[in-house]
Amino acid sequence: MSRAFVFPGQGAQTIGMGRDMAAAYPAAQAVFDEVDEALGESLSALIWEGEQEVLTLTANAQPALMANSIAALRALEAEGVAVTDAAYVAGHSLGEYSALAAVGAISIADTARLLRTRGTAMQEAVPVGIGAMAALLGLDFAAVQEVAAEAAQGEVCQAANDNDPGQVVVSGHKAAVERACEIAKARGARRAMLLPVSAPFHCSLMQPAADVMAQALADVTINTPSVPLVANVRAEAVSDPDMIRELLVEQVTGSVRWRESVGYMAAQGVDEIWEIGAGKALCGMVRRIAKEVTTKAVGAPDDVAAVLEHMKGEA
C-alpha cells in the first residue's frame, strides 16, 4: 500500500472545525495554541465560536485551514501514524503550505504568518468587484484554455485550477470571467457558475501578491521536506528548498495543476490518498481523476478511529 497525504484549500472552512480533535488530542490543541501565538491573536476562538463570514475572509481562512490540517495530522501521529509513512504530500493552493508544514519544511509558526501575509496580499491585489472566478463543469483543461483565451478580449481570463477531468476554474477580470461562462455553455459545458470568492486567485492579476510573497518567503527558513512535495505548478515531486521557495511564489499567479498532480502520484504507485483536515472535496476530485486510488478523509476523531481500524485490517 503506497499512501499520499493531501491538504485542502480555501472553501473548506467551517465554524467549529477541529474543536473535537483539539478536545480529544492534546497534540492537536497545541497546534491551535502555536498558531494563536504566532499571529498574536486567538484565531482558534474565531474558528470555534466566530462568524462564518469572518472566518471566510481570505486572511483568516488560510491560516485557519492550515491549523486544522496540522492538528488532524498530530492526532494521527498520536495514534502512531507518521507523515513519513506517506510516499508524497500535496495540497490544493494554500494546502501546499499545510503540506510543507506537515513534513517539517516550514515551521508551523512561520507557515501561519506566511498564510496571513498571503491571504492579506491576495485580498489587496485586486479591489473587490474587479475580479471573479468561475467553475466550468464538463469541459477539459485544453477546452477551457481555449474558452479563456476567447473570453479575455484584452482583459485577463485564465484557467486557474485544473481540478479534475470535468471541473476547471477560470480566474480574471469579472466581465471576462462572465464571458467565459457564456462561451463555455455554448461549447457544451454542463454548468458554468461564478464562485463566492473575494478575489481572482491564480491568475496574472495576483502579481502584486506574488511580489509580496517573494519578499516574505525570502526571510523564512525552508528545510528539505521529510517527504517529497508534489507541487501545484509543476505536478511533480520536489524536495529542494530553493525550488520550493520559487514555486510558492509562482503558485500565486500560476495554475493549480491538481488533476495532473494526482495522476503523477498514481503513476508513481500511490493507491491510497488521505485528505487531512476540513471537508472531503479533494477526495471527490481524486476519485474522478484516478478511480483505482482509494480515498479517506481525516478531519475528526471518528475519522482517526476509522483509519486505524482500516490499517489493522491491512496488517
N, C-alpha and C positions, 0 to 999 in steps of 0.2 A: 504494500500500500504506500503510494507516494502522495504526500499531502502538501497543500499550499494554504497559507493563511492570507485572507484578503480583508480589506478595511473599507467601510462605506464612506461615501461623500455627502455633500450637503443635500438636505431634503429629508434625511432620515431622523432628524432631531425631534424628540417629543418631551414634553414636561414629565418628569418622573423617571426618565431613563437612567439606569444604573443604580437607583436607590436601593433596590432589593439586593443587588450584587454587593454594594458597599456595606449593607447591614449584615450580610452573610459572611463576607470575607474581609478581614482587617487589611489585607494587602490591596484590595480594591478601594477601600476607603482612603488608604494612604495616597493613592494616585490623585483622587479628587483634592485631598489636602495639599499635595505638592503643586497642583495646577493653581489652586486658590492663592497659594503663597507666591508663586511665580508671577501672577497677574496683579497681585496686591489687592484682590477683591474676592468676594465669595461667589465665584461662578457656580459652585455646587448648589448654593441656595437658589440661584436663578434656574438651574437645571431641574431641581426637585420641587420648587414651590413658586416659580415665577410665572410670567405670562408667555404663552406660546409665541406671540408676535415679537416679543423682546428677545427670546431665545433664537428666533429665526433670523434676526439681524446677522449679517454675514460675520461681523467681528466677534459675535458671541457663539454662533453655531459652529464655526470652525474649531476653536479650542475645546468646545463642549463635546463635540463628537469624538475628537481625539482622546479626551479624558475618559469618556465612556468606553471606547475601544480598548484602551490600555488597561482600564480597570477590569474589563472582561477577560483580557489576557492574563492578568495577575491572578484572577480566580482560577483559571485553568492551570496556571503554574503551581498554585497552592495545592492542586489535586494531582500534581506530578506530570502534567502535560507541558513540555517545554517548547518554546518557539523554535528552538534548534532542531526539533523533530521534523520541522517542515523543510521541504526542498526549496521553496521560494516564498517570498511575501510580495504583495502588491496592494495598491489602494487606489480608489477612484478619486482623482483630483485631490482634495485635501486629505483623503485617505492615504495618499502616498506618504504624507508626513506621519500619520499614525503608524504606518508600516515601518518607517525609518526609526521611530521611537521604540517600536516593539523589538527591533533587532539591534538596539544599542548604538545606532549610527548617530543619533542626536539625542541629547538628554531630554527627559520629559519637560523640565522647566524651560529649556531653550525652545522645544517644539511648541509649547503653549504660547510663548512670547512671539515666536515666528508666525504662528497662525493668527494671533491677534493682529499683528502688523499686516499680514497678508489679507485678512478679511477687511480691515480698515482701508488698505490701499486699493483693493479691488472695488470696494464700495465708492471710494472717492475718485476713481479713474474716469468714470463716466457719470454725469449728472443723472439723477433719477428721471426716467421717462424718455431718455435719449436712446437707450439700448433695449434689447429684448433677446429672449431665447425661445425656441420652439422645438418641440419633439415631432419629428416626421416618422410615421409608422408605415411600414410596408414597402419602403424603398431601401436599397442597399447603399453602402457608403459612396460608391462611384456615382450612382444616380443622384444622390443628394449633393455631391460636389458640383455636378452639372447644374442642378437647381439653384444652388447658392450663387454660382457664377452668373447665371442669367438674372437672378433677383437683385444682384448688387447695384447695377446701374449707377456706378460712381460712388456708391456708399460701401460700407463693409458688410459682408454677409459670408460667413464661413461655416463649414462643417466642423463643429466643436467637439462633440462626443460621439464616437463610433461605439455605441453601447452593446449592440448585438445585431444579428443579421437583419432584423426588421425594425430597428429603432436607432435613428441618428438624430442628434440635436444640432440645430444651427444657431449661430450667435452673431450679433452685429447691430447695426442701426435698426431701430424699431420698424420703420417703413420698409426696409429691405427684408427684414425677417417676415413681416406680414405678406410681402410679395412672394417670398419663398413658400409660404403656406399655400397660397393660391396656385402657384406653379406646380407644387408637389401634388396637390389634389388633382389637378388637370392631368398629371402624369401617372395617376393611379395609386397615389398614397392612400392607405386605408383611413388614416387620420392625420391631421396636422393641427397642433394646438400650442398656443403660447403657454410658457411655463411661468409659475408665480415666483420669479426670481427678481432680485433688486438690481442686477447689473448683467451685462453681456459677457459672461465668462469665456475664457479660452478662445479669444479672437484678438485681432491686432489692436482693437480699441483698449485692451488691457495693458498696452505697452507702458504707461506710467506706473502701473502696479508692478510690472516686471522690473522696472528700474529701481523701485523701492526695495523689492526682494533681493535684487543683486547686491545692494548695499547691506541689507540686513544679514544675508547669508555669508557675506564676506567676513563678518565678525564672529561667526559661530563655528565651533569645533565640530567637524563631521568625521566620525570614525568609520573604519571598514565594518560593514554590517556583518553580523554573525550568520546571516542567511542572505543569499542574493536577492536584490530587489528587481522585480520586473517593472521597468519604468514606463510611465504613461506615454511619453512622447517617442519612446524607442520600441516599445513592445518586445523587449528582450532583456535578459538579466544583466545588471550592472552591480559592481561592488567597489569600484574605485571612488574614494571620497571626493576628489576633484570633479570627476564626471558627474557624480550625484548632485553636487552643488550647481554645476552648469545646467543640468536637466531640470532642476527645481525652478530655475529662473525661466528656462524655455517653456516649462509647463504652463506658466501663467497665460501666455498667448497661444500656446500650441494645442493641438487636438489631443483629447484623451483617447488613446487607441486601445480601448478596453476589449473589444472583440478580438483583436489580434493578440493582446496580452494573454487572454485566457487560452486562445488557440496555441500560443507559444508554450505555455505551461503544459497543456495536454500533449503536445508533440514531444515534450521532454519526459513524458511518462507520468505526469501528475494525474491521478484518477480520483482524488477526493479534495474538495475545496471547502474550507470552513470560513464563513463570514463572521468576523469578530467585532461585535458592537451592536449598534442600533439597526433594527429593521432586517429585511430579507431581500432587498432589491437586487443586490449583486448575485444572490443565489438564483434568482429568476433569470438574470442575464446569462449566468454560467450554463444553466440548463438549456437555454436556447442556442448557445454557441457550441457547446460540446456535450451532446446528450449522454455520452458514455461516462462523464465525470459526475460523481455523486456530490451532493452539497449538504452542509449543515450550517445552521445559524446559531451563534452562541452570543446571547445578549442578556440572559437572566440565569439565576441559579438552577432552574429546572433544565435549561439547555446544557449547562455544565454536567448535570447528573445524567442527561441523555447521552452525551458524547462519551462519558466514562463507561456507561453501560455498553455502548456500541464498541468501544475499544476492548472491553472484556470479551465480547463476542469474537473479535478478531483474534485475540490471544488464544 
